[in-house]
Amino acid sequence: MSGPKPTELTAFTAAFAGALGGCFSNAVVYPLDVVKTRIQATHGGHKGRNNLTLFAVFMRILKEEGVAGLYRGFGATMLNTFSMQYAYFFFYSFVRTSYIKRLASKLPKGSKAPPLSTAAELLLGAVAGALAQIFTIPVSVIATRQQIGRVDKPARKPRNAIKPSDDVEKGLPGSSLESSDDETKVDEQPFDESFLGVAKEIVEEEGVTGLWLGIKPGLVLTVNPAITYGLYERVKSMVLLAHAQAGDTSGKMNPWASFAVGALSKSLATVVTYPYIMAKVRIQARTADVEEAQEEHLPVPHQHQFHHTQFKHVGALEILTRVWKKEGFVGWYQGMGAQIFKAVLSQALLFLSKEQFEAWTLAFSIFIWTLRRRSASA
């Protein structure tokens, strides 16, 4: 049985359309995504890296790496965007349905569960976001590593290093410089930048758990959509009230007003949660680990050595504390302008293309339904 002909999007096809729209909008502004990730991952102490404006970093990538540099990690990021969007909706539907059934089970038989409050909706959304993060964050880690490229790991001497003898300085056979050369060769090994190549390197360096770097700040950041939604409803009510006082009793905002309110809400939510966004990127890119080793004058682990040495990953709170001591409050918001600019542009494109993607998805659903009906009648 093929079922009735689809006349509107189901919950899951709507999620599919939204995921496609999210991929499209992110694909158009993708170079900005790479730029903002580079800015977020770079700590202010890097020499020659103090100019971290959006335009300066964009031009530096273009000059040093060409157009291809602006599209590092494109495939992994699109996969992450799609999977995160769909996983969120899947878990949201599951959690919400389970919650409503539990409420209904406590009511007299035949009674309907009351509409969920805004607080309950936000809480369920946060739970769904947390579950989606747990299952999709490995793709996010790989995408971030691809966007950043190989983290610089300059050879550093331990604090108790012995001064080289004359034979060592001359590079005579048997000197300890031979081992240093071997370490340099490790760093000079070709870097496989493919999705599977980066995933393999992460597992070899840090074990399977390396694919879940940044999960703690990621879980904290699940409050971002809740803040956005809460602010959106608050500002929307104020705008509608102003419209009503001006004589407009339709109770609806026009499309561009909806976009403006949405952009404002997203920007305010980003301001609130941005320090953790920046910390999450530095954890996943591992630039915070390298920075700590350099500051302590310890040897920075080479490729494949993070997992096999007693090398402790820096946590989000440690990163924020260090940034505060070095750069103050402003350091917590390094790259926020690029983050908001990219997010607002992406949201505008998603808003403008939303209806088209929904129409295409509905047409595809009808096409699949037609094929099933023909095969069933054959």
N, C-alpha and C positions, 0 to 999 in steps of 0.2 A: 504494500500500500504506500502510495506517495503522499497521502494526506491532502488537505485542501490547498488550493493555490495560494501562495504567499501574497498578501496585499499590503503588508507593512513589515518592518523589521522586527525580528524577535529580539530578546534581550542579548543573546550571544552574537547575532549578526550585527546588532548595533555596536557591540564591543569591537567586533571585527572592523566595522567601518571607522570607528574612532581610532583604532590602532593604525589603520592605513593612513588616516588623516594625520595622525601624530608623526608617522614615518615621513610623510610627504613634507610637512611643515619643518621638521627637523633637518631633512635632507637639503632643503633650499637654503637654510641658514647654517649649514654644517660647519663651514670655515670659522664662523663665530664661536661655535662650540669648541673647536680645537684651540682657538686663541684664548678663550676664557679658562679652559682647563690648564693651559700652559701658565697663564698668569697666576692661577690659584696654587699650582704646584711649586712655583718658584718662590723661595724665601728671600727676603730683602737683603740678605748678606752676600748674595752672589755678586762678584765683581762683573761690571759691565752689564748687569741685569737690572739696574735700578730703574731704567725706563720701561715701565710695565703698562704703558697706556695701550688701549685696544689697537690703535693704528700702528704704534711702534712695533708691537709684537707681531701683528699681521704682516707688516713689511719685512720684518726679520725672518719670519718663516718662509715667506715668498722668495726672499733673496738667497737664503741658505739651503732651502730644500725644494724650492719650486712649487708649482701648483699642487703636486702630489703631497707635499707636506701639509697642506691645508685640508687634505682628505684622509689623513692617517686614521685608521680604526673605523672607517666609514661603515663597513659591513657589520662589525661587532656592535656599533652604536645603534644602527637600524634594528638589528636583532634584539638588542636590549630594550629599545623603545617599544617595539611591537610586543615582546614577551611581557614586559612590565605592565603595559596597558591591559593586555588580555588577562594576565594572571591576576591583576588587581580586580578586574570585573568578575572573574570567575570566583575568587575568594569572597568578594563582597556579596555576590548573589548567594553563595553557599552559607556564609555567616548570617546574612540577613534573614534568609528563609528559615534557618535553624532557630534563630532567635524568635521570629514571629510564631513558629510552631510551638515553641516552648511557652510563649505567652498565651497562645490559644488553648493549650492543654490545661491551663489553670482556670479557664473560664467555663461557665456552664455550656453543655453540649449544644452545638448549633450557633453559638455566639461568635462574632468576628472579633479578631484582635483589634484594639484601637490603633490609630495611626501613630507611627513612631515619632517621638519628640526630636527636635533638632540635635539635642545633646546625644541621644541614642544613635542617631544617624552618623554623627561625627565619630562616636566611639567605635561603631561597627566599621566605619571607613578606615579608622586608624588600625584596627585589628587586621582588616583585609590588606592594608598597605604593608603591615609588618610581615604577614605571610608571603605576600608577593615578593618582598625584599629578600627573604630567606631563600626563595627558590630561584631568583633571577640575578642576585648580586654577582655570581661568578662571571656572567657576561659583562657586567658593569666594570669589574676589575680588569678584565682583558681589554675592554674598549679604552679604559683610562691609560693602561700601559702602552697601548698602541698609539694613542694620541700624543703621549709624552715622549715615546721612544725610549731607548736604553738610558737608564739613569747613570750619570757620570759617577764612576767609582775610582777616583785617583788613588794610587798606592800611598799609604800613610805608614809611617814608622811607629811602632809601639813606644810608649813613654820610656821604657827601659831599654831602648835599642842601644847597641854598642857601636861606638864610632868606628867607621871602616878603617882598616889598616891601609898602609901604602900599597900593598899588593892588591887589595880590594879596589882601591881608587884607580889603579892602573889596569884593572880588569884582567888580572892574571888568572890562569886556570886554577880551579879549586877555591876561588874566592866566593863569598856569599852573594855576590852580584848575580851569579848564575841562577840562584833561586828566584831573585827578583825578576830576572828576565823571563823565567818560566811563568811567574804570576802575570807578567805583562802579556805573554802569549795567550793566557786564558782569556784576558779581556779582549784580545784582538780576534777571537773566534767569530765567525760570521753570525749575525743576529737574524734569526728567522722571525720576520715581522708578521707572518700569517696568523690567523686566529688560533689554529691548532699549535703553531710554533710557540706563540706567547703562552698559551695554556700549559704546554709541556714544560717550558722554562720555569713558570711559576711553581708547578708541582715539584720539579727537580730541585728548585732553590729552597722552597719552604714547606713542601708537603701539600697534601690536598687542602688543608685548612687555609693555605695561602690564597685560595680562590674566594674565600669569604672575608678577606681583609676589608675593614671599614663597615662591618655588619652592625657594630654597636652605634656609631653615629648615624648609620642608615636607618636603624630602627627609631632613633630619636627624631629623625627627619620625617617620619610618617605623620607627624603633627602638622607638617607644612600644608597639605591639602585641607586639613581641618581648619587651620587658621584662615586659609584663603576662602573657604566656603563660608565661614562665620563672618568674615569681613565683607564678603560679597553681599550676603543677605542684609547685613546692617546698612551698608552704603546704599543698596538697592531700595530699602524701605525709606531712606532719607530722600532719595531722588524721586520716588513715586509720591511721597508726601508733598514735595515741592511742586510736582506736576499737578497734583490735585488742587493745591492752593492756587495754581495758575489757571485752573478750569479744565484740565485734562483728567477725565474720570475713567479712562480706558483701563487703568491699572496695569499697563504694560510699558516697557521701555522700548525705544526703537533699537535696531541692531547695533548701530554705532555707539549708542549710550551703553548697551550691554557690554560691548567690547571694552569701552573706556573704564567701566566699573570693574570688569574682570581684570584688566591690566593693572589698575590701581590696587586691587585686592592682592593680586599675585606679587606685586612689587613690595607691598607692606609685609606680606608673609615672608618674602625673601630677606628683607631687612632683619626681621626677627630671628630667622634661623640661619642666616648666612655664615656666621663663624663655624658652625658645625658642617656646613656644605664645604667650606674651604678645608677644614680638618680632614674630612672624609676623602677628598681628592688627594691630599698629601699622604694619607695612610695608604691608599690604593696605589699611588704612583711610587711610593717608598722613598720619596725625597726627604721626608722627615727623619727616616732611619739613617740615611746617609749624612744628613746635616748633623745629627747627634754624634755620630762617629767622628766626623771631622772636628767638631767642637771639643770632643774629649781627647783628640789626638790619638785615636785608636785606629788600627788598620781597618779600612772599610772592606767588608767581605766582597770577594769577586763573584762572578757568575757561578751558580750552583753551590755557594758556600753559606747562604743565609740559614738554610735548614740544618746544616751540619756543624754550625758553630753556636756558641752560647750568645746569640744575637737577639736582643729583645726588641720587639716592635714598639714604637712609640704610640701611646694612646691619644685620643682626641683631646682630653683635658690637659695632657702634658704638652701637646702642640700649642693649644691656646694659651697656656701659661707662659711658654717660651716666647711666643709671638708678642704677648702683652709686655713682657720684660724688655724685649728688644725694640719693638716698634710702637708699643702703646695700643690704645683703642683702635687707631686707624689701621693697624696691621691686621686686625680681625676682619676688616672689610676690603682687603686687597682683591681686586678683580670683581667687586660686586657690580660695578657699572656695566661691565661686559656681560655678567650673568643676567641682569635685569633686561638689558638691551636685547640679548638673544631670546630671552623668555617672552618678552612682549611681541617681538617680531614673529616668533614661532606661533604664539597664540593668535595673532592677527591672521596669519596664513591658515591656521586650523579653523578659525571662525569663518573665514571667507570660503573655504573649500569643504566645510562640513556637509552641507546639503548635497553637493555633487558626489562625494564619496558614499553617502547614504543611498543616493539614487543608483549608483553603480552596483553597490552591494545588493540592493533589492532586485535589480535586473539579473544579477548573477544567481541569486536565490531562485528566481522564477525559471531561469535557464536550467538549473540543476533539477528543479521540480519537474520540468517538461521532460528531461531525459529519463528520470525515474519512472514517470508515468508511461512513457513509450516502451521502456524495457519491461514494465510490469504487464502491459497489454500485449506484448509480442508473444 
